[in-house]
Amino acid sequence: MGMISEFKEFAMRGNVIDLAVGVVIGGAFGKIVTSLVDKVIMPPLGLLIGKVDFSSLALELAPARMGADGKEIPAVMLGYGDFINTMIQFVIVAFAIFMLVKAINRLSRKKEEAPAAPAEPSEEVLLLREIRDNLKR
């Protein structure tokens, strides 16, 4: 089997196509969640906390300064506000995936039958148990 036919067989396998569709839909879902967090959730939350824009929260590690050539060297900033936004996005995505998996599991769960009663032990086993019990006495 040639390499091209092996690749074709691999690429046309159902799992690969399902994975590709999942990646595309996941990317689109990520954009939706980013927009939801940045434009809908964070502005009211920042307003409640005290008119804080989380995306602009940062800690200045080194101030801006002028270089030897006269060009301004920007300040070194630790942008923890963006980190907070990203963490909220992660929680929303994780919760959405949890709910999706929970719904899929509920739909695909087959009603479990009651466990079958254990089979009666054979006559030989009953005889051996009787002998064991007699020996214990």
C-alpha angles and dihedrals in degrees: 000000000000124000093248093054091046090051091048090051090048095047094048094050111117096239094057093051091046089051092050092051090048092052093050093047090044091054091051091046089051090056091050092051092046090053091046093052098041098041107026112023105033101049095058091040090051090048091052092050093050112292092299120161102210094201090061096049108115142146116231109229097176126009124239114268142175118261125224090261092055096255119129115248108211122237119267106242133188103213103205092158091069088049090055090051091049092049091052089049090051092051091050093048092045091050092047091050090047091053091047093050090045091053092047091049091050092050095045097041110112118215105261115231119231110268112265117252112261113264118258111262115253122258090254092056091049090050092049091050090051091051090048092051092049091050091052091058 
